Amino acid sequence: MEESMFTTLLTLPLFQGLSYDDVTRIVESTRLDFITLKEGNVLCRHDEPCNDVYFIIEGRIATRTPAADGRWAVEEQVQDHSVIGLNVLYGRRRTHPSTCTALTTTRIMVVDKRTMGALFRYFEVMQLGAFNILTSELAERSRRLWLPPTQTLEQRIIRFMLNHVNRPAGPKRFEISMAVLGLYLGEDQRRISRALHTLERENLLVLQRRAIEVPAFELLLKRP
């Protein structure tokens, strides 16, 4: 086995912690597909069945997740050494929640559902890695439910955004109008506008036509 393949696999989620012999066994006996997406290529679409797990080796992916009513959506970024599809590979809902599109030339390793099941059966460290990822996501979601109540409209807007992102850091784009945001928060559109412009003056977000750009979500969360 090439040293580069061994090094590459050990940088990916679920494969970290495997021995050289384990990785050699996987490479020699398991079907691992590698694809390269150009900028703008779609990896998977919202509501499509999830039959594969995607490991991002190099590049960046944009995920666009629409609301159930279709009135708005949020776009986030997935960096390299991340995994897509693990959280919907099994369970009651086995469809992709987001449309995933390459932002740059992106190298991806694709592992189908049957192969992932075999790897989980044979390598306990991969089971533990999957449990760690999924339970960490669940714990973060649970933590948000018990945050203290907000005091201002600006805080309520930030909390709304926090409750609808997967990772509370990095750039975000909320494709939502002030009218729709006001509907979700039960607020007058004029008050929503004033609050958003306050946040914009603080350089925490950028207002666009029917969209809100957040350059660094972690900075927005630091606002008192």
C-alpha positions in Angstrom: 0.0 0.0 0.0 1.3 3.5 -0.9 2.3 5.6 2.1 0.2 8.5 0.7 -3.0 6.3 0.8 -2.3 5.3 4.4 -1.7 9.0 5.4 -4.8 10.1 3.5 -7.2 7.6 5.2 -5.9 8.4 8.7 -6.8 12.1 8.2 -10.4 11.2 7.6 -13.2 10.8 10.2 -13.8 7.2 11.3 -10.4 6.0 10.0 -8.4 7.8 12.7 -7.1 5.3 15.2 -6.7 2.4 12.8 -3.4 0.6 12.6 -1.3 0.3 9.5 -2.4 -3.3 9.2 -6.1 -2.4 9.5 -5.8 0.3 6.8 -3.9 -2.1 4.6 -6.7 -4.7 5.0 -9.4 -2.2 4.2 -7.6 -0.9 1.0 -6.9 -4.5 -0.2 -10.4 -5.9 0.4 -12.8 -3.0 0.3 -14.2 -1.0 -2.5 -13.3 2.6 -2.0 -14.3 5.0 -4.8 -12.6 8.3 -5.4 -14.1 11.2 -7.3 -13.1 14.8 -8.0 -15.7 17.5 -8.3 -15.1 20.8 -10.1 -16.4 24.0 -8.7 -20.2 24.1 -9.1 -20.6 20.3 -9.4 -23.4 18.9 -7.2 -22.5 16.0 -4.9 -26.0 15.2 -3.6 -29.4 17.0 -3.5 -31.9 17.8 -0.8 -34.4 14.9 -0.2 -32.4 12.4 -2.3 -32.0 8.9 -0.7 -28.7 8.6 1.1 -26.9 5.4 0.0 -23.3 6.5 0.4 -21.0 8.3 2.9 -18.8 11.0 1.5 -15.4 11.8 3.0 -14.0 15.1 2.0 -10.3 14.7 1.3 -9.5 18.1 -0.1 -11.6 21.1 -1.0 -14.7 22.8 0.3 -18.4 21.9 -0.1 -21.4 24.3 0.3 -24.5 22.8 1.9 -27.8 24.5 1.3 -30.6 23.4 3.6 -34.1 24.6 2.9 -36.9 25.1 5.5 -39.8 22.7 5.4 -42.1 25.4 4.0 -39.6 26.4 1.3 -39.7 30.1 2.3 -36.0 30.3 3.3 -32.7 28.3 3.4 -29.3 28.4 5.0 -26.0 27.8 3.3 -22.9 26.6 5.2 -19.5 25.3 4.3 -18.0 21.9 4.9 -14.2 21.8 5.0 -11.8 19.0 4.1 -11.4 16.0 6.5 -15.2 16.1 7.1 -17.9 13.5 6.4 -21.3 13.9 4.7 -24.2 11.5 4.9 -23.3 9.6 8.1 -26.2 11.1 10.1 -28.8 9.9 7.6 -27.3 6.6 6.5 -29.5 4.7 8.9 -32.7 5.5 10.9 -36.2 6.6 10.0 -35.3 9.4 7.7 -32.6 8.4 5.2 -32.6 11.3 2.8 -30.1 14.1 2.5 -31.2 17.2 4.3 -29.1 19.5 2.1 -28.0 20.0 -1.4 -24.2 19.8 -1.4 -22.2 21.7 -4.1 -18.4 22.0 -4.6 -17.1 25.5 -3.9 -13.6 24.5 -5.1 -12.1 21.5 -6.9 -12.8 18.8 -4.3 -11.5 15.3 -3.9 -13.9 12.9 -2.2 -13.8 9.3 -1.1 -17.2 7.5 -1.5 -18.1 4.5 0.5 -21.5 2.8 -0.1 -23.9 1.8 2.7 -23.2 -1.9 2.5 -19.5 -1.4 2.7 -19.9 1.0 5.7 -21.9 -1.6 7.5 -19.2 -4.2 6.9 -16.5 -1.8 8.2 -18.5 -1.1 11.3 -18.8 -4.8 12.0 -15.1 -5.6 11.6 -13.5 -2.5 13.1 -14.8 -1.4 16.5 -12.7 1.8 16.4 -14.8 2.9 13.4 -18.0 2.3 15.3 -16.7 4.4 18.2 -15.7 7.1 15.7 -19.2 7.2 14.3 -20.8 7.2 17.8 -18.5 10.1 18.7 -19.6 12.2 15.7 -23.3 11.5 16.1 -23.4 11.9 19.8 -21.4 15.2 19.6 -23.9 16.6 17.1 -26.8 15.5 19.4 -25.2 17.0 22.5 -24.7 20.3 20.7 -28.4 20.4 19.6 -29.5 19.5 23.1 -27.3 22.2 24.6 -28.9 24.9 22.5 -32.4 24.0 23.9 -31.3 25.0 27.4 -29.6 28.3 26.7 -30.9 31.2 28.8 -33.7 33.3 27.3 -32.8 36.2 25.0 -33.4 39.8 26.1 -33.3 41.8 22.9 -34.5 41.4 19.3 -30.9 41.3 18.1 -30.3 38.3 20.5 -33.4 36.6 19.3 -32.3 36.9 15.7 -28.9 35.4 16.6 -30.6 32.6 18.5 -32.8 31.9 15.5 -29.7 31.6 13.3 -27.9 29.4 15.8 -30.8 27.0 16.0 -30.7 26.5 12.2 -27.0 25.9 11.6 -25.0 22.6 11.8 -21.7 24.1 12.9 -21.7 27.4 15.0 -18.6 28.8 13.2 -17.5 29.9 9.8 -19.3 31.8 7.1 -23.1 31.4 6.7 -25.6 32.7 4.2 -29.3 32.9 5.2 -31.5 33.2 2.2 -34.4 34.8 4.0 -36.4 38.1 3.6 -37.0 40.4 6.6 -40.7 39.7 6.2 -40.3 35.9 6.5 -37.8 36.4 9.4 -40.4 38.6 11.1 -43.0 35.9 10.6 -40.9 33.3 12.3 -40.0 35.6 15.2 -43.5 37.1 15.5 -42.1 40.6 15.0 -42.9 43.6 12.8 -40.8 43.8 9.7 -39.7 47.3 10.6 -38.3 46.2 14.0 -36.5 43.3 12.3 -35.0 45.7 9.8 -33.7 48.0 12.6 -32.2 45.1 14.5 -30.5 43.7 11.4 -29.0 47.1 10.5 -27.7 47.4 14.1 -25.8 44.1 13.6 -24.6 45.2 10.2 -23.2 48.5 11.7 -21.3 46.3 14.2 -19.7 44.5 11.2 -21.2 41.1 12.3 -23.3 40.5 9.1 -24.0 42.0 5.7 -27.5 42.6 4.4 -28.3 41.7 0.8 -31.6 41.5 -1.1 -33.5 38.7 0.6 -30.4 37.4 2.2 -28.1 37.8 5.2 -24.4 37.0 5.0 -22.5 36.2 8.2 -18.7 36.2 7.5 -17.8 34.6 10.8 -20.6 33.0 12.8 -18.4 32.6 15.9 -18.0 36.4 16.1 -21.7 36.9 15.9 -22.2 34.5 18.9 -19.8 36.5 21.0 -22.1 39.5 20.9 -23.7 40.2 24.3 
